[in-house]
Amino acid sequence: MTVHALFFCLRPDPVTAAQLTAVSDALVQRFGLREKPPRTERLHVTLHHLGWFDDADPVALADVRQRAESAAASLRDAPARVDFEEMLSFTRKPRNRPFVLSGGACLDEVRRLRAALGDELAAVGLPVDPHFTPHLTLLYDDLAVPSQPLPMPAPGWTARHLHLMDSLQGQSTHVALARWSLD
């Protein structure tokens, strides 16, 4: 049985994604992190997680997807600049910790866009988590890297599209379900 995790996100263009993968490779070397195959096609900044759904209840998955698409179609917001200035490991779990790029004020446009999308999601009756740490996960590792400024520039991008994705749990696969232009 497949478990689906639906989420809205911002995705880098292919050139920026490749550049982010190169930054990830350099950070792996610098900090002695576990080398893994590149996950260039899965790089994203999650805005809203919509829940987990399994194949046993396709009606729930279809309902949430339909309401999420309605919310996204109602969104009227500008493109958002996505930049990073720090790196850290999330340490909520003892192993396989996310190693991420993040930042402060440089991600304010992402926060603004998330808030606007959250208003639209609430309007169609979907729950909105008030907690948000904008970040882009590069890899997972048992080693915890403390929060610190990036030792090298990391490429950013202007997000011109909002994406609805389906993460197939345990399969390391993200399926693009829909995309909306930000204008």
C-alpha positions in Angstrom: 0.0 0.0 0.0 1.3 3.4 -1.0 1.2 6.3 1.5 1.0 9.7 -0.2 2.2 13.0 1.5 0.7 16.0 -0.3 2.4 19.3 0.0 2.7 22.7 -1.7 6.2 23.9 -2.4 8.5 26.1 -4.4 11.0 24.4 -6.7 14.2 25.7 -8.2 14.7 25.8 -11.9 17.0 23.0 -13.3 20.1 25.2 -13.5 19.7 26.4 -9.9 18.9 22.9 -8.7 22.2 21.6 -10.3 24.1 24.5 -8.6 22.5 23.7 -5.2 23.6 20.1 -5.7 27.1 21.3 -6.2 26.9 23.3 -3.0 25.6 20.2 -1.2 28.5 18.1 -2.5 31.0 20.7 -1.2 29.3 20.8 2.2 29.3 17.0 2.3 33.1 17.1 1.9 33.6 20.0 4.3 31.6 18.4 7.2 32.3 14.7 6.5 28.6 14.0 5.8 27.4 10.8 4.2 27.7 11.0 0.5 24.5 10.0 -1.3 23.2 10.1 -4.8 22.1 13.7 -5.8 18.5 14.5 -5.2 18.4 17.4 -7.6 14.9 16.6 -8.9 13.5 16.6 -5.4 14.9 19.9 -4.1 12.1 22.2 -2.9 11.0 24.6 -0.1 7.8 23.2 1.4 5.1 25.8 2.1 2.3 23.7 3.5 2.0 20.0 4.2 -1.5 18.8 3.6 -1.4 15.3 5.3 -0.7 11.7 4.7 -3.1 9.5 2.8 -3.0 5.8 1.8 -4.5 4.0 -1.1 -7.1 2.4 1.1 -9.0 5.8 1.2 -8.8 7.3 -2.2 -11.8 9.5 -1.5 -10.0 11.4 1.3 -6.9 11.9 -1.0 -9.1 13.2 -3.9 -11.1 15.5 -1.6 -8.0 17.1 -0.1 -6.4 17.4 -3.5 -9.5 19.1 -5.0 -9.7 21.6 -2.1 -6.0 22.3 -2.3 -6.2 22.9 -6.0 -9.2 25.3 -5.5 -7.2 27.2 -2.9 -4.1 27.5 -5.2 -6.3 28.7 -8.1 -7.6 31.5 -5.8 -4.2 32.6 -4.8 -3.2 36.0 -6.1 0.4 36.7 -5.1 3.7 37.8 -6.6 6.7 35.6 -7.3 8.9 35.1 -4.3 12.6 35.4 -4.0 14.2 32.4 -2.4 17.7 32.9 -0.9 19.7 31.2 1.8 22.3 32.4 4.3 22.7 29.7 6.8 22.9 25.9 7.1 22.0 23.5 10.0 20.7 20.1 10.9 17.3 19.6 12.3 17.8 17.6 15.4 14.3 16.5 16.4 15.3 12.9 15.8 18.4 11.0 16.8 19.3 9.7 13.3 18.8 10.5 9.7 18.6 14.2 10.4 17.7 16.7 7.7 20.7 18.9 6.7 19.2 22.1 5.3 19.7 25.6 3.9 17.7 28.3 5.7 17.8 31.9 6.6 16.3 34.9 8.3 15.0 38.0 6.5 16.3 36.7 3.1 13.3 34.3 3.2 10.6 36.9 4.1 9.0 36.7 0.6 8.6 33.0 1.1 7.0 33.6 4.5 4.6 36.1 2.9 3.6 33.7 0.1 3.1 30.9 2.6 0.8 33.1 4.7 -1.3 34.1 1.6 -1.6 30.4 0.6 -2.5 29.5 4.2 -5.4 32.0 4.1 -6.7 30.3 0.9 -6.3 26.9 2.4 -8.2 27.9 5.5 -11.0 29.3 3.3 -11.6 25.9 1.7 -11.5 24.2 5.1 -8.0 22.7 5.1 -6.0 22.9 8.3 -2.9 25.2 8.4 0.0 24.5 10.6 1.1 27.8 12.3 4.7 26.6 12.7 7.1 27.2 9.8 10.8 27.2 9.3 11.5 27.9 5.6 14.3 25.6 4.4 15.6 23.5 1.6 16.7 20.0 2.6 19.9 19.0 0.9 20.4 15.5 2.4 19.8 13.4 5.5 22.7 12.3 7.8 23.2 11.1 11.4 25.7 13.9 12.0 24.3 17.1 13.4 25.7 20.3 12.0 25.0 23.3 14.2 23.3 26.4 12.8 25.9 28.6 11.1 26.4 31.0 8.2 27.0 29.3 4.8 30.8 29.1 4.1 30.1 29.7 0.4 27.4 31.4 -1.6 24.3 29.3 -2.3 22.3 30.1 -5.4 18.8 31.4 -4.9 16.0 31.8 -7.4 12.8 33.7 -8.0 9.9 31.3 -7.6 7.4 32.0 -10.3 5.3 28.9 -9.8 3.6 27.2 -6.9 3.7 23.4 -7.1 1.4 20.7 -5.6 3.4 17.5 -5.0 2.8 14.0 -3.9 5.6 12.3 -2.0 5.4 8.6 -2.3 6.6 7.5 1.1 9.4 5.1 1.2 10.0 5.3 -2.5 12.1 8.5 -2.7 9.8 9.8 -5.3 8.0 13.1 -5.8 5.1 13.3 -8.3 4.2 16.7 -9.6 0.4 17.0 -9.5 -0.2 20.6 -10.5 1.5 24.0 -10.9 0.2 27.6 -10.8 1.9 30.7 -12.0 2.5 33.4 -9.4 1.6 36.8 -10.8 
